[in-house]
Amino acid sequence: MITVFIRYQIDPFKSAQFEEYAKRWLDIIPACGGDVLGYWMPHEGTNNIAFGLISFRSLADYETYRARLKADDAGKANFNFAQEHKFILAEERTFLRQVKL
């Protein structure tokens, strides 16, 4: 199992648009094969950092998901929404595995 940890730097004056974008992923990602652990918005402290976590059985499953996502009409529309409104200033992905006993 791997988890993709996405760190977003967002425009704090457009956080409502980012939240709308994140809520859309909650339906789109599972339909394309990902297990959404959640999206997190700034609440206290730093006002321009948000996170998303999505799990997959393997890196191969992640690659299959990415292909499905790029072909998905709702996924394409959400990517276009982000590009049109420019509320994401930077995005970083880290691939994690859980530490087990």
N, C-alpha and C positions, 0 to 999 in steps of 0.2 A: 504494500500500500504506500502511495506517495501523496503528499499534500502540497498543492501549489499555494504559496503564501504571496499574495499580491499586495504591494504597498503602493498606494496612490498619493501623489502630492496633488491636491485639488485647490482650485481658486476658492478661498473661503467666502467670497461674495456670491458664489454660484453653488453653494453646498446643497440647496434644494434640488437643483438639476442633477447633481451627482447622486443624491438619494433616489430620485426617480429612476435614473440609470441602473443603480444597484438593485432596486426592487424588481426591475424587469428581468435581470439575470436570475432571480430566484425561481422563475418558471422556465426560462430559456435553457439554462445550463443543465438541469436534470433531463430535459427533453433531448439533449444532445449527448448525454452519457456521463455527465459529471455529478458528483455528490457534493452539493453546496453545504459547507459547514456554516457559512454566513458571511455577511458584509457588515462592517463596523464603521460608524461615522464618528467624527470628533464630537466630544461632549464637554469635557473640561480640559483646560491646558491648551496644548497645540490645536489650532483651529484649521489646519490645512493638510492633515494626514488622515487617510482612511485605509481600511484593509478589507481584503476578501480572501477567503480560504475555501479551496475546492479540492476534494480527494478523488483519487483514481486507484484502481487495482495495480496499475503498472504505468511506466512511461509510454509503452505502446498504446495503452488505452487512452492516455492523455493525447497522443498524436492523432488517434482516430477521432476523439472528441473535437480537437481543433479543426480538423477537416469538416466534420459535420457542422460545427459552429459557423464556419466561413460560408457554408452553402445554405444555412438556415435563414429564411426571410426575416424572422424576428431578430435573430442575431445580427444580421447585416444592418437592419434598421437601428438597432441600439448602438452599434459601432458608429453609424452615420450621425446619430443624435449627439454622441460625444464629440465627434469631429466638428460638427456644425456649431455647437455651443461652447466648445473649448474650455470646459470646466476641469479637465484632467491636464495638469501641467507636466507631470512625469509619472511613469509607471515602472515598477521593478517587480520581477518574478523571482522567487526563490523556491526550489524544489526540496522538500523535507521528507524525512522518513521518521517514523515514531521510534523512540527508544523503548525496547521491551526487555523484560527480565529473561 
